[in-house]
Amino acid sequence: MPPITLPGIDAYAEAHSAPDPAQLAGVAGNDLGMGHLVSGQLVGGLLRMIIHSLQPKLILDIGTFTGYSALSMAVALPEGARVISCEIDPERAEVARKHIAEAGYADVISVRVGPALDTIAAIEEPLDLVFIDADKPNYHNYYSATLPKLAPRALIVCDNTLWRGEIIDADSTDPDVQALRRFNEAVAADPRCESVMLTVRDGVTLIRRV
Ligand SMILES: C[S@@+](CC[C@H](N)C(=O)[O-])C[C@H]1O[C@@H](n2cnc3c(N)ncnc32)[C@H](O)[C@@H]1O
């Protein structure tokens, strides 16, 4: 993925940030030949910083893929806390379950196979942290479905909200760009929340309910 920052800046930031925890070795999507889909070291580190402060009990990870984001967060969780991770593709879910079991987190992370919106609808406990990183046309649906379920100090973290910088290309006809643009505009205009869009890697938006 081409960076949205100056050439070399992401590599510099990665070199001067905590490395991926050892439990993530081999989880970065390469076994499925799609390493570019994982959220990566900087986003994983940002999520762990949030978790250390927030001390969440329940995290929702929307978009499991190989389990990289779920494991990135699980390693920082306090005792007794859990991650529910949503994946529509059964093959990817199996790969993720294998990685999660090998890392010793099978009791902490539950991978739910099926459309994430169905998984979200079945969750009754308050969500302390939500990481949205699945199909872009559903970002607004994931936001709408999780907002009413948030615990008082919860955060929603959304990946890829600047989409390789193409988000500001007014001529883009890419359906993902158009969906992300509609999502970004809706969040910025929603009086129920406060948000900040960070130019980290591919764009990361943090949202809290006010
Ligand atoms: C970008 S990848 C997730 C990467 C992961 N969060 C990480 O950091 O390693 C997006 C994943 O969302 C899954 N996905 C797409 N549509 C979905 C849906 N409707 N419900 C659940 N998962 C979905 C895809 O199969 C894919 O594995």
The ligand as an ORCA input file, in Angstrom:
! r2SCAN-3c Opt
* xyz 0 1
  C      -8.772     -5.584      5.904
  S      -9.211     -7.201      6.390
  C      -9.082     -7.150      8.143
  C      -7.694     -7.032      8.638
  C      -7.554     -7.220     10.131
  N      -8.397     -6.323     10.872
  C      -6.109     -7.022     10.504
  O      -5.730     -5.944     10.944
  O      -5.342     -7.947     10.300
  C     -10.973     -7.202      6.207
  C     -11.638     -8.527      6.539
  O     -13.040     -8.290      6.661
  C     -13.718     -9.415      6.159
  N     -15.102     -9.016      5.809
  C     -15.518     -8.410      4.673
  N     -16.842     -8.219      4.720
  C     -17.276     -8.684      5.912
  C     -18.553     -8.750      6.552
  N     -19.660     -8.291      5.953
  N     -18.628     -9.302      7.772
  C     -17.501     -9.786      8.392
  N     -16.271     -9.743      7.832
  C     -16.157     -9.197      6.616
  C     -12.885     -9.829      4.959
  O     -13.123    -11.177      4.590
  C     -11.461     -9.578      5.449
  O     -10.872    -10.746      5.972
*
